[in-house]
Amino acid sequence: MLVDTRDIRSASRIARNFGQVTEDLESGRTIVIMRNNTPLGVLAPVSLLERLDEIEEREEDVRLLAAALVRSATSTGDLIALDDLAAELGVSLDED
């Protein structure tokens, strides 16, 4: 993620100007919080979290598709259980 240098702020500056921070969040900006010149965290609009959730769901779908493709491409007639393949590929089949 690219960060505008204007969106990098010290924790003390954020505390003093929290009203401005909320306005920036409402306008879609993401604020990086610094303490002792080290990134501490991020304040982000809810829309960013929603996008991240969607990406995670799609990533899991791609993993499942890859598992299915591997299973069909490597089939020699002797199939292994999907649970075993998922475990081998590190894919969770549990619904969250």
ZIKA-V600505 format. One line per field, one symbol per residue. ss: DSSP state (A for helix, B for strand, O for the rest). phi: phi as a letter, one per 30 degrees, with the letter a starting at -180 (. if undefined). psi: psi as a letter, one per 30 degrees, with the letter a starting at -180 (. if undefined). Layout:
BEGIN
ss: ???
phi: ???
psi: ???
END
This chain:
BEGIN
ss: OOOOAAABBBAAAAAAOAAAAAAAAAOOOOBBBBBOOBBBBBBOOAAAAAAAAAAAAAAAAAAAAAAAAAAAAOOOOOOOOAAAAAAAAOOOOOOO
phi: .dbdedccbdedddddbdeddddddddjdcccccbhibdcabcbdeeddddddddddddddddddddddddddcdcjcccdeeddedddicccddc
psi: kkkkffgjkleeeeefheeeeeeeeegglkkkkkkhgkkeakklleeeeeeeeeeeeeeeeeeeeeeeeeeefgkgfjklkeeeeeeefhkkfkk.
END
